[in-house]
Amino acid sequence: MSCEKAGEDAPAAICCEGVGKAYTIYSQPQDRLWEWLGWHSGHGHPFWALRDISVTIRRGETVGIVGRNGSGKSTLLQLVAGVIRPTEGRLTTSGRIGALLELGSCFNQEFTGRENVRLGASVLGLNPDTIEARIPDIAHFADIGPFFDRPVRLYSSGMQARLAFALVSHVDADILIVDEALAVGDAAFAQKCMRFLRAFRERGTLCFVSHDIAAVINLCDSALWLEKGAVRAFDKARLVCREYAAATCQKPVRQQEALSSGGRSRLPASTGHVFVPWLDTPVQSRPDCTITSVDLCDDQGASLRMLRGGERLRLLLAGRIIREVGTVLAGFILKDRLGQALFASGAPVNFDVVSESGRFEVEFEFDLPALRAGNFSLTALLIAEWPDPVVYVRLDECVVVRVDPTQITHGLLPIPVVTEYTIIQTKHGSKAGRYEPFS
């Protein structure tokens, strides 16, 4: 596929034409020395980490890169970032690149976090005055306290991830590449990063490598599937991830949309109304609409922050609407540590029925599903849904809870299944029973 004749309106941000990367492998360590000295040649043989990669990623596109370990995902990102050069083919990029590759690879371990920020930002082209003006924001985003002025060699992997993400989020990158950077760190920081990535999609090009298929579907427009250093498919994220998940389980998925190797198979444009998820709806703040308090309680009204799963919960949301704005939806979203919405609900609040002071209270009562262990958070919102959805208030992580099930859980939603069984035994007859795993 040619960069100049890709057939799309948006210009290319990343263009690969027949790109390949080979590493020479030697059977004995001394063979490398002999070949370097020129005494002998031909001892090594090439290993192609990538071969014949021809893809074009457009400006403003969000692309998830999936594949098994060793398929060439990280190598491709290193090529795009300019860390290594291709052995063959041509790779071009347009714009400033911010890269989150291997943790600590971009830092001098003896420098402090502040010194590494200055160094990294200057390498990316920021002038000294701009760097100094942004250091307070970078330090606040990283949120590593006094360690910001201590050597990076003292940092944990999570602290290095915080510093790296804080740096690339403040250097005005046009292209951002992320290689499993969210695999470390706590839930609050992971969701802060996901909010930044969602906002970055509106103004830049994002390449996101992850083994978390749900995160790729949630975050990316398209997906690039690499297998043994070659392109297996490049298409809409949901289609590619379905096919990739089926291939890892060795179960083919029947679908009408064929995935073309190395290119795209476009689906017909949707003619129906497009419903925008609340997390992707733009925020237009209004001073006359506010949320004053949010609390998660049990059925007795006691605040909860530690849960087991399966409880009956009450979410109390209070706010003010001090001017006629039509009917507003007061709602909430329960999210996992990656910021992916698990479920949501809302209730209409009409200005005509609020109190004279404009204050209102909404109470949601629901049974929490059986969830796997981890941190979860609630986002509270005030939304106008007609004629087009607009978020007036969105409070992310207003309530963070920890779920610790009493039983070992398997999967995202460990649904309690009651099993009636009969075991046929050859020596002692048969045995019947009943098994309730979450009782």
Contacts in CASP RR format, 6 or more apart in sequence:
PFRMAT RR
TARGET T0000
AUTHOR 0000-0000-0000
METHOD contacts of the structure
MODEL  1
MSCEKAGEDAPAAICCEGVGKAYTIYSQPQDRLWEWLGWHSGHGHPFWAL
RDISVTIRRGETVGIVGRNGSGKSTLLQLVAGVIRPTEGRLTTSGRIGAL
LELGSCFNQEFTGRENVRLGASVLGLNPDTIEARIPDIAHFADIGPFFDR
PVRLYSSGMQARLAFALVSHVDADILIVDEALAVGDAAFAQKCMRFLRAF
RERGTLCFVSHDIAAVINLCDSALWLEKGAVRAFDKARLVCREYAAATCQ
KPVRQQEALSSGGRSRLPASTGHVFVPWLDTPVQSRPDCTITSVDLCDDQ
GASLRMLRGGERLRLLLAGRIIREVGTVLAGFILKDRLGQALFASGAPVN
FDVVSESGRFEVEFEFDLPALRAGNFSLTALLIAEWPDPVVYVRLDECVV
VRVDPTQITHGLLPIPVVTEYTIIQTKHGSKAGRYEPFS
1 17 0 8 1.000
1 54 0 8 1.000
1 55 0 8 1.000
1 56 0 8 1.000
1 263 0 8 1.000
2 17 0 8 1.000
3 12 0 8 1.000
3 15 0 8 1.000
3 17 0 8 1.000
3 56 0 8 1.000
3 92 0 8 1.000
6 12 0 8 1.000
6 15 0 8 1.000
6 56 0 8 1.000
6 58 0 8 1.000
8 56 0 8 1.000
8 58 0 8 1.000
10 58 0 8 1.000
10 59 0 8 1.000
10 60 0 8 1.000
10 61 0 8 1.000
11 58 0 8 1.000
11 59 0 8 1.000
11 94 0 8 1.000
12 56 0 8 1.000
12 57 0 8 1.000
12 58 0 8 1.000
12 59 0 8 1.000
12 92 0 8 1.000
12 94 0 8 1.000
13 57 0 8 1.000
13 58 0 8 1.000
13 59 0 8 1.000
13 60 0 8 1.000
13 61 0 8 1.000
13 93 0 8 1.000
13 94 0 8 1.000
13 95 0 8 1.000
13 174 0 8 1.000
13 175 0 8 1.000
13 204 0 8 1.000
13 205 0 8 1.000
14 55 0 8 1.000
14 56 0 8 1.000
14 57 0 8 1.000
14 80 0 8 1.000
14 91 0 8 1.000
14 92 0 8 1.000
14 93 0 8 1.000
14 94 0 8 1.000
14 175 0 8 1.000
14 205 0 8 1.000
14 207 0 8 1.000
15 55 0 8 1.000
15 56 0 8 1.000
15 57 0 8 1.000
15 90 0 8 1.000
15 91 0 8 1.000
15 92 0 8 1.000
15 93 0 8 1.000
16 53 0 8 1.000
16 54 0 8 1.000
16 55 0 8 1.000
16 56 0 8 1.000
16 79 0 8 1.000
16 89 0 8 1.000
16 90 0 8 1.000
16 91 0 8 1.000
17 54 0 8 1.000
17 89 0 8 1.000
17 90 0 8 1.000
17 91 0 8 1.000
18 52 0 8 1.000
18 53 0 8 1.000
18 54 0 8 1.000
18 88 0 8 1.000
18 89 0 8 1.000
18 90 0 8 1.000
19 50 0 8 1.000
19 52 0 8 1.000
19 53 0 8 1.000
19 54 0 8 1.000
19 79 0 8 1.000
19 86 0 8 1.000
19 88 0 8 1.000
19 89 0 8 1.000
19 90 0 8 1.000
19 91 0 8 1.000
20 48 0 8 1.000
20 49 0 8 1.000
20 50 0 8 1.000
20 51 0 8 1.000
20 52 0 8 1.000
20 53 0 8 1.000
20 86 0 8 1.000
20 87 0 8 1.000
20 88 0 8 1.000
20 89 0 8 1.000
21 48 0 8 1.000
21 49 0 8 1.000
21 50 0 8 1.000
21 75 0 8 1.000
21 79 0 8 1.000
21 84 0 8 1.000
21 86 0 8 1.000
21 87 0 8 1.000
22 46 0 8 1.000
22 47 0 8 1.000
22 48 0 8 1.000
22 49 0 8 1.000
22 87 0 8 1.000
22 88 0 8 1.000
23 46 0 8 1.000
23 47 0 8 1.000
23 49 0 8 1.000
24 32 0 8 1.000
24 44 0 8 1.000
24 45 0 8 1.000
24 46 0 8 1.000
24 47 0 8 1.000
25 44 0 8 1.000
25 45 0 8 1.000
25 46 0 8 1.000
25 47 0 8 1.000
26 32 0 8 1.000
26 35 0 8 1.000
26 43 0 8 1.000
26 44 0 8 1.000
27 43 0 8 1.000
27 44 0 8 1.000
28 43 0 8 1.000
31 40 0 8 1.000
31 43 0 8 1.000
31 44 0 8 1.000
32 43 0 8 1.000
34 40 0 8 1.000
34 43 0 8 1.000
35 41 0 8 1.000
35 42 0 8 1.000
35 43 0 8 1.000
35 44 0 8 1.000
48 87 0 8 1.000
48 229 0 8 1.000
49 70 0 8 1.000
49 72 0 8 1.000
49 75 0 8 1.000
49 229 0 8 1.000
50 72 0 8 1.000
50 75 0 8 1.000
50 76 0 8 1.000
50 79 0 8 1.000
50 86 0 8 1.000
50 226 0 8 1.000
50 229 0 8 1.000
50 230 0 8 1.000
51 229 0 8 1.000
51 230 0 8 1.000
52 230 0 8 1.000
52 231 0 8 1.000
53 76 0 8 1.000
53 229 0 8 1.000
53 230 0 8 1.000
53 231 0 8 1.000
54 231 0 8 1.000
54 262 0 8 1.000
55 224 0 8 1.000
55 231 0 8 1.000
55 234 0 8 1.000
55 262 0 8 1.000
55 263 0 8 1.000
57 63 0 8 1.000
57 205 0 8 1.000
57 207 0 8 1.000
58 205 0 8 1.000
59 94 0 8 1.000
59 174 0 8 1.000
59 204 0 8 1.000
59 205 0 8 1.000
60 201 0 8 1.000
60 203 0 8 1.000
60 204 0 8 1.000
60 205 0 8 1.000
60 206 0 8 1.000
61 205 0 8 1.000
61 206 0 8 1.000
61 221 0 8 1.000
61 222 0 8 1.000
62 201 0 8 1.000
62 205 0 8 1.000
62 206 0 8 1.000
62 208 0 8 1.000
62 219 0 8 1.000
62 220 0 8 1.000
62 221 0 8 1.000
62 222 0 8 1.000
63 206 0 8 1.000
63 207 0 8 1.000
63 208 0 8 1.000
63 220 0 8 1.000
63 221 0 8 1.000
63 222 0 8 1.000
63 223 0 8 1.000
63 224 0 8 1.000
64 207 0 8 1.000
64 208 0 8 1.000
64 209 0 8 1.000
64 210 0 8 1.000
64 216 0 8 1.000
64 219 0 8 1.000
64 220 0 8 1.000
64 222 0 8 1.000
64 223 0 8 1.000
64 224 0 8 1.000
64 237 0 8 1.000
65 73 0 8 1.000
65 76 0 8 1.000
65 77 0 8 1.000
65 207 0 8 1.000
65 208 0 8 1.000
65 209 0 8 1.000
65 223 0 8 1.000
65 224 0 8 1.000
65 226 0 8 1.000
66 73 0 8 1.000
66 209 0 8 1.000
66 210 0 8 1.000
66 211 0 8 1.000
66 213 0 8 1.000
66 216 0 8 1.000
66 223 0 8 1.000
66 224 0 8 1.000
66 225 0 8 1.000
66 226 0 8 1.000
66 240 0 8 1.000
66 241 0 8 1.000
66 244 0 8 1.000
67 73 0 8 1.000
67 211 0 8 1.000
67 225 0 8 1.000
67 226 0 8 1.000
67 227 0 8 1.000
67 244 0 8 1.000
68 227 0 8 1.000
68 248 0 8 1.000
70 229 0 8 1.000
71 226 0 8 1.000
71 227 0 8 1.000
71 228 0 8 1.000
71 229 0 8 1.000
72 226 0 8 1.000
72 229 0 8 1.000
73 179 0 8 1.000
73 209 0 8 1.000
73 226 0 8 1.000
74 101 0 8 1.000
74 102 0 8 1.000
74 179 0 8 1.000
74 209 0 8 1.000
75 84 0 8 1.000
76 226 0 8 1.000
77 99 0 8 1.000
77 101 0 8 1.000
77 177 0 8 1.000
77 179 0 8 1.000
77 207 0 8 1.000
77 209 0 8 1.000
78 84 0 8 1.000
78 101 0 8 1.000
79 85 0 8 1.000
79 86 0 8 1.000
79 91 0 8 1.000
80 91 0 8 1.000
80 93 0 8 1.000
80 97 0 8 1.000
80 99 0 8 1.000
80 175 0 8 1.000
80 177 0 8 1.000
80 207 0 8 1.000
81 97 0 8 1.000
81 98 0 8 1.000
81 99 0 8 1.000
81 101 0 8 1.000
81 177 0 8 1.000
82 97 0 8 1.000
83 99 0 8 1.000
83 101 0 8 1.000
93 175 0 8 1.000
94 174 0 8 1.000
94 175 0 8 1.000
95 174 0 8 1.000
95 175 0 8 1.000
96 124 0 8 1.000
96 125 0 8 1.000
96 171 0 8 1.000
96 172 0 8 1.000
96 173 0 8 1.000
96 174 0 8 1.000
96 175 0 8 1.000
97 124 0 8 1.000
97 173 0 8 1.000
97 174 0 8 1.000
97 175 0 8 1.000
97 176 0 8 1.000
97 177 0 8 1.000
98 124 0 8 1.000
98 168 0 8 1.000
98 171 0 8 1.000
98 173 0 8 1.000
98 175 0 8 1.000
98 176 0 8 1.000
98 177 0 8 1.000
99 106 0 8 1.000
99 168 0 8 1.000
99 176 0 8 1.000
99 177 0 8 1.000
100 164 0 8 1.000
100 165 0 8 1.000
100 168 0 8 1.000
100 176 0 8 1.000
100 177 0 8 1.000
100 178 0 8 1.000
100 179 0 8 1.000
100 181 0 8 1.000
101 177 0 8 1.000
101 179 0 8 1.000
102 179 0 8 1.000
103 157 0 8 1.000
103 158 0 8 1.000
103 160 0 8 1.000
103 161 0 8 1.000
103 164 0 8 1.000
103 181 0 8 1.000
103 184 0 8 1.000
104 152 0 8 1.000
104 160 0 8 1.000
104 164 0 8 1.000
106 116 0 8 1.000
106 120 0 8 1.000
106 164 0 8 1.000
107 113 0 8 1.000
107 116 0 8 1.000
107 152 0 8 1.000
107 160 0 8 1.000
107 163 0 8 1.000
107 164 0 8 1.000
108 115 0 8 1.000
108 116 0 8 1.000
108 119 0 8 1.000
108 152 0 8 1.000
109 151 0 8 1.000
109 152 0 8 1.000
109 153 0 8 1.000
110 151 0 8 1.000
110 152 0 8 1.000
110 153 0 8 1.000
111 119 0 8 1.000
111 151 0 8 1.000
111 152 0 8 1.000
112 148 0 8 1.000
112 149 0 8 1.000
112 150 0 8 1.000
112 151 0 8 1.000
112 152 0 8 1.000
113 147 0 8 1.000
113 148 0 8 1.000
113 149 0 8 1.000
113 150 0 8 1.000
113 151 0 8 1.000
113 152 0 8 1.000
113 163 0 8 1.000
114 135 0 8 1.000
114 139 0 8 1.000
114 148 0 8 1.000
114 149 0 8 1.000
116 152 0 8 1.000
116 163 0 8 1.000
116 167 0 8 1.000
117 131 0 8 1.000
117 135 0 8 1.000
117 138 0 8 1.000
117 163 0 8 1.000
117 166 0 8 1.000
117 167 0 8 1.000
118 128 0 8 1.000
118 131 0 8 1.000
118 135 0 8 1.000
120 167 0 8 1.000
120 171 0 8 1.000
121 130 0 8 1.000
121 131 0 8 1.000
121 134 0 8 1.000
121 167 0 8 1.000
121 170 0 8 1.000
121 171 0 8 1.000
122 128 0 8 1.000
122 131 0 8 1.000
124 171 0 8 1.000
124 173 0 8 1.000
125 171 0 8 1.000
126 134 0 8 1.000
126 171 0 8 1.000
126 172 0 8 1.000
134 170 0 8 1.000
137 170 0 8 1.000
138 166 0 8 1.000
138 167 0 8 1.000
138 170 0 8 1.000
139 145 0 8 1.000
139 148 0 8 1.000
139 166 0 8 1.000
141 162 0 8 1.000
141 165 0 8 1.000
141 166 0 8 1.000
141 169 0 8 1.000
141 170 0 8 1.000
141 192 0 8 1.000
142 148 0 8 1.000
142 159 0 8 1.000
142 162 0 8 1.000
142 163 0 8 1.000
142 165 0 8 1.000
142 166 0 8 1.000
143 162 0 8 1.000
143 189 0 8 1.000
144 155 0 8 1.000
144 159 0 8 1.000
144 162 0 8 1.000
144 163 0 8 1.000
147 154 0 8 1.000
147 155 0 8 1.000
147 159 0 8 1.000
148 163 0 8 1.000
152 160 0 8 1.000
152 163 0 8 1.000
155 163 0 8 1.000
157 184 0 8 1.000
158 184 0 8 1.000
158 185 0 8 1.000
161 181 0 8 1.000
161 182 0 8 1.000
161 184 0 8 1.000
161 185 0 8 1.000
161 189 0 8 1.000
162 185 0 8 1.000
162 189 0 8 1.000
164 181 0 8 1.000
165 181 0 8 1.000
165 193 0 8 1.000
165 196 0 8 1.000
168 176 0 8 1.000
169 196 0 8 1.000
169 200 0 8 1.000
173 204 0 8 1.000
174 204 0 8 1.000
174 205 0 8 1.000
175 204 0 8 1.000
175 205 0 8 1.000
175 206 0 8 1.000
175 207 0 8 1.000
176 197 0 8 1.000
176 200 0 8 1.000
176 204 0 8 1.000
176 205 0 8 1.000
176 206 0 8 1.000
176 207 0 8 1.000
177 206 0 8 1.000
177 207 0 8 1.000
177 208 0 8 1.000
177 209 0 8 1.000
178 197 0 8 1.000
178 206 0 8 1.000
178 207 0 8 1.000
178 208 0 8 1.000
178 209 0 8 1.000
179 209 0 8 1.000
180 209 0 8 1.000
180 210 0 8 1.000
180 211 0 8 1.000
181 193 0 8 1.000
182 190 0 8 1.000
182 193 0 8 1.000
182 194 0 8 1.000
182 210 0 8 1.000
182 215 0 8 1.000
182 338 0 8 1.000
186 337 0 8 1.000
186 375 0 8 1.000
187 337 0 8 1.000
187 374 0 8 1.000
187 375 0 8 1.000
187 376 0 8 1.000
187 377 0 8 1.000
187 400 0 8 1.000
188 375 0 8 1.000
188 377 0 8 1.000
188 397 0 8 1.000
188 400 0 8 1.000
190 337 0 8 1.000
190 338 0 8 1.000
190 339 0 8 1.000
191 335 0 8 1.000
191 337 0 8 1.000
191 338 0 8 1.000
191 339 0 8 1.000
191 377 0 8 1.000
191 396 0 8 1.000
191 397 0 8 1.000
194 219 0 8 1.000
194 338 0 8 1.000
194 339 0 8 1.000
195 396 0 8 1.000
197 206 0 8 1.000
197 208 0 8 1.000
197 219 0 8 1.000
198 219 0 8 1.000
198 279 0 8 1.000
198 280 0 8 1.000
200 206 0 8 1.000
201 219 0 8 1.000
206 219 0 8 1.000
206 220 0 8 1.000
208 215 0 8 1.000
208 216 0 8 1.000
208 219 0 8 1.000
208 220 0 8 1.000
210 216 0 8 1.000
212 338 0 8 1.000
213 241 0 8 1.000
213 244 0 8 1.000
213 245 0 8 1.000
214 338 0 8 1.000
214 340 0 8 1.000
214 412 0 8 1.000
215 338 0 8 1.000
215 340 0 8 1.000
216 223 0 8 1.000
216 237 0 8 1.000
216 241 0 8 1.000
217 237 0 8 1.000
217 238 0 8 1.000
217 241 0 8 1.000
218 338 0 8 1.000
218 339 0 8 1.000
218 340 0 8 1.000
220 237 0 8 1.000
221 236 0 8 1.000
221 237 0 8 1.000
222 234 0 8 1.000
222 235 0 8 1.000
222 236 0 8 1.000
222 237 0 8 1.000
222 240 0 8 1.000
222 264 0 8 1.000
223 233 0 8 1.000
223 234 0 8 1.000
223 235 0 8 1.000
223 236 0 8 1.000
223 237 0 8 1.000
223 239 0 8 1.000
223 240 0 8 1.000
223 241 0 8 1.000
223 244 0 8 1.000
224 231 0 8 1.000
224 233 0 8 1.000
224 234 0 8 1.000
224 240 0 8 1.000
225 231 0 8 1.000
225 232 0 8 1.000
225 233 0 8 1.000
225 234 0 8 1.000
225 240 0 8 1.000
225 243 0 8 1.000
225 244 0 8 1.000
226 232 0 8 1.000
231 261 0 8 1.000
231 262 0 8 1.000
231 263 0 8 1.000
232 244 0 8 1.000
232 259 0 8 1.000
232 261 0 8 1.000
232 262 0 8 1.000
233 240 0 8 1.000
233 243 0 8 1.000
233 244 0 8 1.000
233 259 0 8 1.000
233 260 0 8 1.000
233 261 0 8 1.000
233 262 0 8 1.000
233 263 0 8 1.000
234 240 0 8 1.000
234 260 0 8 1.000
234 262 0 8 1.000
234 263 0 8 1.000
234 264 0 8 1.000
235 257 0 8 1.000
235 259 0 8 1.000
235 260 0 8 1.000
235 263 0 8 1.000
235 264 0 8 1.000
235 265 0 8 1.000
236 257 0 8 1.000
236 267 0 8 1.000
239 255 0 8 1.000
239 257 0 8 1.000
239 259 0 8 1.000
240 259 0 8 1.000
242 253 0 8 1.000
242 255 0 8 1.000
243 253 0 8 1.000
243 255 0 8 1.000
243 259 0 8 1.000
246 252 0 8 1.000
246 253 0 8 1.000
257 265 0 8 1.000
257 267 0 8 1.000
258 265 0 8 1.000
259 265 0 8 1.000
276 389 0 8 1.000
277 341 0 8 1.000
278 333 0 8 1.000
278 341 0 8 1.000
278 344 0 8 1.000
278 381 0 8 1.000
278 383 0 8 1.000
278 389 0 8 1.000
278 391 0 8 1.000
278 394 0 8 1.000
279 333 0 8 1.000
279 339 0 8 1.000
279 341 0 8 1.000
279 379 0 8 1.000
281 383 0 8 1.000
281 389 0 8 1.000
281 390 0 8 1.000
281 391 0 8 1.000
282 390 0 8 1.000
282 391 0 8 1.000
283 391 0 8 1.000
283 392 0 8 1.000
283 393 0 8 1.000
283 394 0 8 1.000
284 390 0 8 1.000
284 391 0 8 1.000
284 392 0 8 1.000
285 392 0 8 1.000
285 393 0 8 1.000
286 325 0 8 1.000
286 392 0 8 1.000
286 393 0 8 1.000
288 320 0 8 1.000
288 321 0 8 1.000
288 322 0 8 1.000
288 323 0 8 1.000
288 325 0 8 1.000
289 320 0 8 1.000
289 321 0 8 1.000
289 325 0 8 1.000
289 328 0 8 1.000
289 382 0 8 1.000
289 392 0 8 1.000
289 393 0 8 1.000
290 319 0 8 1.000
290 320 0 8 1.000
290 382 0 8 1.000
290 393 0 8 1.000
291 317 0 8 1.000
291 318 0 8 1.000
291 319 0 8 1.000
291 380 0 8 1.000
291 382 0 8 1.000
291 393 0 8 1.000
291 395 0 8 1.000
291 398 0 8 1.000
292 318 0 8 1.000
292 319 0 8 1.000
292 320 0 8 1.000
292 359 0 8 1.000
293 316 0 8 1.000
293 317 0 8 1.000
293 318 0 8 1.000
293 319 0 8 1.000
294 315 0 8 1.000
294 316 0 8 1.000
294 317 0 8 1.000
294 318 0 8 1.000
294 332 0 8 1.000
294 378 0 8 1.000
294 380 0 8 1.000
294 395 0 8 1.000
294 398 0 8 1.000
294 399 0 8 1.000
295 303 0 8 1.000
295 315 0 8 1.000
295 316 0 8 1.000
295 399 0 8 1.000
296 303 0 8 1.000
296 304 0 8 1.000
296 305 0 8 1.000
296 313 0 8 1.000
296 314 0 8 1.000
296 315 0 8 1.000
296 316 0 8 1.000
296 378 0 8 1.000
296 399 0 8 1.000
296 401 0 8 1.000
297 303 0 8 1.000
297 304 0 8 1.000
297 313 0 8 1.000
297 314 0 8 1.000
297 315 0 8 1.000
297 316 0 8 1.000
298 304 0 8 1.000
298 311 0 8 1.000
298 312 0 8 1.000
298 313 0 8 1.000
298 314 0 8 1.000
299 312 0 8 1.000
299 314 0 8 1.000
301 314 0 8 1.000
304 311 0 8 1.000
304 313 0 8 1.000
304 401 0 8 1.000
305 399 0 8 1.000
305 400 0 8 1.000
305 401 0 8 1.000
305 402 0 8 1.000
306 401 0 8 1.000
306 402 0 8 1.000
306 404 0 8 1.000
307 313 0 8 1.000
307 368 0 8 1.000
307 401 0 8 1.000
307 402 0 8 1.000
307 403 0 8 1.000
307 404 0 8 1.000
308 403 0 8 1.000
308 404 0 8 1.000
308 405 0 8 1.000
308 406 0 8 1.000
309 368 0 8 1.000
309 369 0 8 1.000
309 370 0 8 1.000
309 371 0 8 1.000
309 403 0 8 1.000
309 405 0 8 1.000
310 367 0 8 1.000
310 368 0 8 1.000
310 369 0 8 1.000
310 370 0 8 1.000
311 367 0 8 1.000
311 368 0 8 1.000
312 365 0 8 1.000
312 366 0 8 1.000
312 367 0 8 1.000
312 368 0 8 1.000
313 365 0 8 1.000
313 366 0 8 1.000
313 367 0 8 1.000
313 368 0 8 1.000
314 363 0 8 1.000
314 364 0 8 1.000
314 365 0 8 1.000
315 332 0 8 1.000
315 363 0 8 1.000
315 364 0 8 1.000
315 365 0 8 1.000
315 366 0 8 1.000
315 378 0 8 1.000
316 361 0 8 1.000
316 362 0 8 1.000
316 363 0 8 1.000
317 330 0 8 1.000
317 331 0 8 1.000
317 332 0 8 1.000
317 361 0 8 1.000
317 362 0 8 1.000
317 363 0 8 1.000
317 364 0 8 1.000
317 380 0 8 1.000
318 359 0 8 1.000
318 360 0 8 1.000
318 361 0 8 1.000
318 362 0 8 1.000
319 330 0 8 1.000
319 359 0 8 1.000
319 360 0 8 1.000
319 361 0 8 1.000
319 382 0 8 1.000
320 357 0 8 1.000
320 358 0 8 1.000
320 359 0 8 1.000
320 360 0 8 1.000
321 328 0 8 1.000
321 349 0 8 1.000
321 351 0 8 1.000
321 354 0 8 1.000
321 358 0 8 1.000
321 360 0 8 1.000
321 382 0 8 1.000
322 357 0 8 1.000
322 358 0 8 1.000
323 351 0 8 1.000
324 351 0 8 1.000
325 351 0 8 1.000
325 384 0 8 1.000
325 392 0 8 1.000
326 350 0 8 1.000
326 351 0 8 1.000
326 384 0 8 1.000
327 348 0 8 1.000
327 349 0 8 1.000
327 350 0 8 1.000
327 351 0 8 1.000
327 384 0 8 1.000
327 386 0 8 1.000
328 348 0 8 1.000
328 349 0 8 1.000
328 350 0 8 1.000
328 351 0 8 1.000
328 382 0 8 1.000
328 383 0 8 1.000
328 384 0 8 1.000
328 392 0 8 1.000
329 346 0 8 1.000
329 347 0 8 1.000
329 348 0 8 1.000
329 349 0 8 1.000
329 381 0 8 1.000
329 382 0 8 1.000
329 383 0 8 1.000
329 384 0 8 1.000
329 385 0 8 1.000
330 346 0 8 1.000
330 347 0 8 1.000
330 348 0 8 1.000
330 349 0 8 1.000
330 360 0 8 1.000
330 362 0 8 1.000
330 380 0 8 1.000
330 381 0 8 1.000
330 382 0 8 1.000
331 344 0 8 1.000
331 345 0 8 1.000
331 346 0 8 1.000
331 347 0 8 1.000
331 362 0 8 1.000
331 364 0 8 1.000
331 380 0 8 1.000
331 381 0 8 1.000
331 382 0 8 1.000
331 383 0 8 1.000
332 344 0 8 1.000
332 345 0 8 1.000
332 346 0 8 1.000
332 364 0 8 1.000
332 378 0 8 1.000
332 379 0 8 1.000
332 380 0 8 1.000
332 381 0 8 1.000
333 341 0 8 1.000
333 342 0 8 1.000
333 343 0 8 1.000
333 344 0 8 1.000
333 378 0 8 1.000
333 379 0 8 1.000
333 381 0 8 1.000
334 341 0 8 1.000
334 342 0 8 1.000
334 343 0 8 1.000
334 344 0 8 1.000
334 376 0 8 1.000
334 377 0 8 1.000
334 378 0 8 1.000
335 341 0 8 1.000
335 342 0 8 1.000
335 376 0 8 1.000
335 377 0 8 1.000
335 378 0 8 1.000
335 379 0 8 1.000
336 342 0 8 1.000
336 374 0 8 1.000
336 376 0 8 1.000
337 374 0 8 1.000
337 375 0 8 1.000
337 376 0 8 1.000
339 377 0 8 1.000
342 369 0 8 1.000
342 371 0 8 1.000
342 376 0 8 1.000
343 369 0 8 1.000
345 364 0 8 1.000
345 366 0 8 1.000
346 362 0 8 1.000
346 364 0 8 1.000
347 362 0 8 1.000
347 364 0 8 1.000
349 360 0 8 1.000
349 362 0 8 1.000
349 382 0 8 1.000
354 360 0 8 1.000
369 413 0 8 1.000
369 415 0 8 1.000
370 405 0 8 1.000
370 409 0 8 1.000
370 413 0 8 1.000
370 414 0 8 1.000
370 415 0 8 1.000
370 416 0 8 1.000
370 438 0 8 1.000
371 403 0 8 1.000
371 405 0 8 1.000
371 409 0 8 1.000
371 412 0 8 1.000
371 413 0 8 1.000
371 414 0 8 1.000
372 403 0 8 1.000
372 405 0 8 1.000
372 409 0 8 1.000
372 410 0 8 1.000
372 411 0 8 1.000
372 412 0 8 1.000
372 414 0 8 1.000
373 403 0 8 1.000
373 404 0 8 1.000
373 405 0 8 1.000
373 409 0 8 1.000
374 402 0 8 1.000
374 403 0 8 1.000
374 404 0 8 1.000
375 400 0 8 1.000
375 401 0 8 1.000
375 402 0 8 1.000
375 403 0 8 1.000
376 400 0 8 1.000
376 401 0 8 1.000
376 402 0 8 1.000
376 403 0 8 1.000
377 396 0 8 1.000
377 397 0 8 1.000
377 398 0 8 1.000
377 399 0 8 1.000
377 400 0 8 1.000
377 401 0 8 1.000
378 397 0 8 1.000
378 398 0 8 1.000
378 399 0 8 1.000
378 400 0 8 1.000
378 401 0 8 1.000
379 394 0 8 1.000
379 395 0 8 1.000
379 396 0 8 1.000
379 397 0 8 1.000
379 398 0 8 1.000
380 393 0 8 1.000
380 394 0 8 1.000
380 395 0 8 1.000
380 398 0 8 1.000
381 391 0 8 1.000
381 393 0 8 1.000
381 394 0 8 1.000
381 395 0 8 1.000
382 391 0 8 1.000
382 392 0 8 1.000
382 393 0 8 1.000
383 389 0 8 1.000
383 390 0 8 1.000
383 391 0 8 1.000
383 392 0 8 1.000
384 390 0 8 1.000
384 392 0 8 1.000
405 414 0 8 1.000
406 438 0 8 1.000
407 414 0 8 1.000
407 437 0 8 1.000
407 438 0 8 1.000
414 438 0 8 1.000
416 436 0 8 1.000
416 437 0 8 1.000
416 438 0 8 1.000
416 439 0 8 1.000
417 437 0 8 1.000
418 434 0 8 1.000
418 435 0 8 1.000
418 436 0 8 1.000
419 434 0 8 1.000
419 435 0 8 1.000
419 436 0 8 1.000
419 437 0 8 1.000
420 432 0 8 1.000
420 433 0 8 1.000
420 434 0 8 1.000
421 432 0 8 1.000
421 433 0 8 1.000
421 434 0 8 1.000
421 435 0 8 1.000
422 430 0 8 1.000
422 431 0 8 1.000
422 432 0 8 1.000
422 433 0 8 1.000
423 430 0 8 1.000
423 431 0 8 1.000
423 432 0 8 1.000
424 430 0 8 1.000
425 431 0 8 1.000
END
